[in-house]
Amino acid sequence: RNLPEAWELVQLLDDGLLDVKYKNFTFENNPSGRMVLWITFVISYNYSDNLAQNIERGNIWALERGTALGKFKHGYIINEDKYHEPDPESFHLWRIAFEMKLDGKTDKEISEFLSASGYKRKYKNKATDLNPKSIYKVRIDEFYYGKFICWSETIDLRDANPHFKPLITEEEHTKLLIRYKSNNPISLRAVKP
């Protein structure tokens, strides 16, 4: 899938510095064989490049509609129309968890509260215990106030998704982000409030 390396391989074959054998591909080190090998590399490169472009285009189209792209978010479920909507069982627990963080509670205390409340991470019809280390990722994620960032696209879920309800306000998110950045100045240099 990488043309410079493919060209280097063909050059080594041409110079007689390399001998290759393929299990499922007949190759002879002559001008025709090297040409067929090069064409195979080019076709592979084109397929890979095209696939990446088509997936990105499809994902951007889905993002513009406000759909989920299969990304799990705590406190939300993905409905049959592929939209995030509040999870009736855990949305209120995550609101309390955000309030606890705004009040200065630690991630460990929040994790203990969620576990004591019976919270389980639901994803693809499975329920697993919450990883306490994931709490910090939740509090800095713009999704929870309604902004979804993927690649170069930024979508306002409050407008694009008819089922979306923010867990926190943008002001609360900014407060948590500033607090996090002041405690971890190196880890989030690129994240802007």
Rosetta blueprint (number, residue, H / E / L):
1 R L
2 N L
3 L H
4 P H
5 E H
6 A H
7 W H
8 E H
9 L H
10 V H
11 Q H
12 L H
13 L H
14 D H
15 D L
16 G L
17 L L
18 L L
19 D L
20 V L
21 K L
22 Y L
23 K L
24 N L
25 F L
26 T L
27 F L
28 E L
29 N L
30 N L
31 P H
32 S H
33 G H
34 R H
35 M H
36 V H
37 L H
38 W H
39 I H
40 T H
41 F H
42 V H
43 I H
44 S H
45 Y H
46 N H
47 Y H
48 S H
49 D H
50 N H
51 L H
52 A H
53 Q H
54 N H
55 I H
56 E H
57 R H
58 G H
59 N H
60 I H
61 W H
62 A H
63 L H
64 E H
65 R H
66 G L
67 T E
68 A L
69 L L
70 G L
71 K L
72 F L
73 K L
74 H L
75 G L
76 Y E
77 I E
78 I E
79 N L
80 E L
81 D L
82 K L
83 Y E
84 H E
85 E E
86 P E
87 D L
88 P L
89 E L
90 S L
91 F H
92 H H
93 L H
94 W H
95 R H
96 I H
97 A H
98 F H
99 E H
100 M H
101 K H
102 L H
103 D L
104 G L
105 K L
106 T L
107 D H
108 K H
109 E H
110 I H
111 S H
112 E H
113 F H
114 L H
115 S H
116 A H
117 S L
118 G L
119 Y L
120 K L
121 R E
122 K E
123 Y E
124 K L
125 N L
126 K E
127 A E
128 T E
129 D L
130 L L
131 N L
132 P H
133 K H
134 S H
135 I H
136 Y H
137 K H
138 V H
139 R H
140 I L
141 D L
142 E H
143 F H
144 Y H
145 Y H
146 G L
147 K E
148 F E
149 I E
150 C E
151 W L
152 S L
153 E E
154 T E
155 I E
156 D E
157 L H
158 R H
159 D H
160 A H
161 N L
162 P L
163 H L
164 F L
165 K L
166 P L
167 L L
168 I L
169 T L
170 E H
171 E H
172 E H
173 H H
174 T H
175 K H
176 L H
177 L H
178 I H
179 R H
180 Y H
181 K H
182 S H
183 N H
184 N L
185 P L
186 I L
187 S L
188 L L
189 R L
190 A L
191 V L
192 K L
193 P L
